[in-house]
Amino acid sequence: MATLTTSNSTIFTQLPIPTVRATSRTANCSISQLACRNLSIGIRSGRKLGFGIGFGAKRSGIRCGVTEIDETQFSELVLKSEKAVLVEFVATWCGPCRLISPAVDWATEEYKDKVKIYKIDHDKNPELIEKYKVYGLPTLILFKDGKEVPESRSEGAMTKKKLKDHLDGLLKSKAMT
């Protein structure tokens, strides 16, 4: 453990956090990702935290619970799916994408019997971005029977409650029956 003292007597401690991958699909998070989430929770709750993850640590684009797919998998996993599929278009550099990620992670578990949820990286899949006219990030689009469900498109970050209301409304709509 290393300790750094600054000129104003504030002490910062750098804790080594190893990256360890779990083997279970439901626990597909690294320890460092969980530590990142705990750090951000501490900051949002107003506590002053005097430690960091490490100098030069990169933000990971991987999320717990949400499977990332690409253009080659899209047809098979989304368009040919028997279940409804919610697709989240995101980018690693997108701030609102990071804001909505906990809500989408929650929805992956909450709606696992009703809806499959996948994410698509905006920068790595330009053909899908152009085909589905994704102009803002994050964009959520619900697909059913190989087609975009009318009125299902949503752009921008939203809270867990808003996402729940949005999904519940779509799943009860005539387009889904």
Disulfide bonds with the S-S distance in Angstrom:
Cys29-Cys64 1.76
